[in-house]
Amino acid sequence: MLMKLDHSTLMLARDARSHYDAYEVLQEKTSELRRTQSNKIEEHQKKFKDLSVPMPLTEHDMDLSTPALVCLAFSIELHVKLLLHTYDITARGHDIGKLMKKLPEAETAYISNHPYFHPSQQGEGFFENIDKASNLFIRTRYYYENMGTLISNTGFCITLAKVIRKRIVERVPYLRNDLGVFSK
């Protein structure tokens, strides 16, 4: 595959990677914070057994899962846009479903039936999950504007990023280093 590898293409690849890496770091930190919080709750309950004493929050009692999800969603968007770019297609917007529809049919068929996905997430299941992930970036970034329930499948989103990254590297091997290697 010959394509123009200009500065903006390399930056897009690096940004797709860095947002995914940020997701992983934030997710791990969230797990660590939850373990610490769980221990603090246990200690508080032992100390104030049979008393109704609220547990004060500290600066370490934060949950980084929302910023992690924002990074994951944006990473997927950038991965899809980079894959589109390998076909010389430029796209705007955050809707993953609309972006995926701009890919050639053969590419969409390949991705939607990729063996990395659980069998229930392939074929029609793939498109059902894409619908749930379509506006994930907007819904997570601006959740406070619409406080409804946020439904998403994080496992599907992680796999989607990995499959699209794999396709990009197959099409443009030169981008392998800029996109990096997924740790999991």
N, C-alpha and C positions, 0 to 999 in steps of 0.2 A: 504494500500500500504506500503510495507516494502521496504525501500531503505536505502542505506548507507548515513547517514547524517554526513558527515565529514566537516572539516573546509572550504574546497573549495566550497562545496554546500551552506553552510551558507553565505559565502562571495559573491557568485554569486547572491543569493536571496537579500542580502543587497545592492549590487551594482545595481541590477535591480531597486530596490526601490529608492535608492538615486538618480539615474539619472532621474527617473520619477519626484521625488520631486524637483530636480534642474530645470527640465523643467517648473514645475508649478511656482516656485519662479521667474524664469527668465521671464516667460510669464506675470506674474502680474507686475513685474518691468517694462517691456516693455510698458504695458498699462498705467502705471503711468507716464512714461517718455513721451509717446505720448500725454497724456493730458496736461502735462507741456509744451511741445513743441507747441501744438496747441494754448495755451494761450499766449506764447511768440510771436508766429507769428501774432496773433490778435493785440497784443500791438504794435509790430513793424509796422504793416500796418497802425494803427491809427496814430502813431507818425510820420511816413514818408509818409503820404498820398500824392499821386500824384508825389512822387519822386522815382527815381530808385536807392534805397540804399539797397545793399545786406545785409542780416541778418547774422551776424557772428555766427559761431558755438561755443559752449562752451563745456566743458568736460561733461556736463550733457545732451548733445544732441545726445546720442548714441541710437542705436537700438539693443536690446538684442534678437530679434526674431531668428536670425541665431543660436547663441549658444543654445537657448532654443530648437530649432528644432534638433540640434545635440544631445542634451541630450535625447529628446524624442525618436529619432531614435535608439540611442544606448540602451536605456532602453528596447525598443521592442526586439532588438536583444538578450539582456540578458534574457528577459522573455522567449523567444522562446527556447533559449539554456537550460534554467533551466527546462522548460517543457520537452524538449528532454531528459534531464538528468533523469527525473523521469521515463523514459522508458529505462534507461541505454544506451542511445544513446549519443555519444559525437560528436559534430560537430564543424567545424571551418568555418570562413568566416563571411562576413557581409551581404550577400544577403538573405533577409528575405524570399523571394520566395523559394530559394533552401533549406533553413533551414526548412520551413514549409513542404516541400515535403518529408522530412525525418521522419516526424511524421507518426504514424500508420493512415491508411485511415479513420478508424472510428473516430479518434481524429480530423482529418482535417475536416471531414463532420460535426462533432458536432460544431466545432468552426465556420466554414463558414456559418452555419445556425443559429447561436446563436441569440436569440431575442434582445440582446443589440444593435445589428446592425440595422440600418435603413433597411427596406425591400429591397431597391435598392442596398444595400451593402451585401446582403445575396446571397448564391448560386453562380451563375456566376459573379454577381457584386462584390462578395468578392474577387474572383481571379483577376478581373480587378484592384481592389484597391491594392491587394498584389503586382501586377506587378508594379504599380506606387510607392509603398513603398519599393520595393525590395532592392534597393541600396541607400535608403534615407540617411543612415549614411555617406556613402562615398560621395554622391553628396552634402550633406550639409557641411561636414567637409572639403572637397577639392573643393568647388564651384569655387574658383578662377582659377582652372586648366581647367575648362570647363564652360565658362560663359554663357552657354545656359540657357533656361528657366527651372526653377525648378518646376515641377508639383507634388503636393502631396495633400493628403486630411488629414489634421491634425485631424479632427474629427474622421475619420476612424482609424487613428493611435492611438488616445487616447482610443477609444473603443477596439481596438485590444489588447492593453496592459492590459486593465481591464478584458477582457474575458480570456486571457491567464493566468493572475494572478489568476483569479477565478478557472480555471482548475487546476492550480498547487496546490492551497490550498485544493481543493477537493481531489486531489490525495495524497497530503502530508500535512495534517492539521497542523503538527508541524511547518511548514514554515510560518504560518499565521503572527506571530509577526515579523519575519525577513522581510517579504514582505510588511508589513504595510497595511494600509487601504487607498484607494484612496479618496481624499477629495471631488471630484466632480463626 
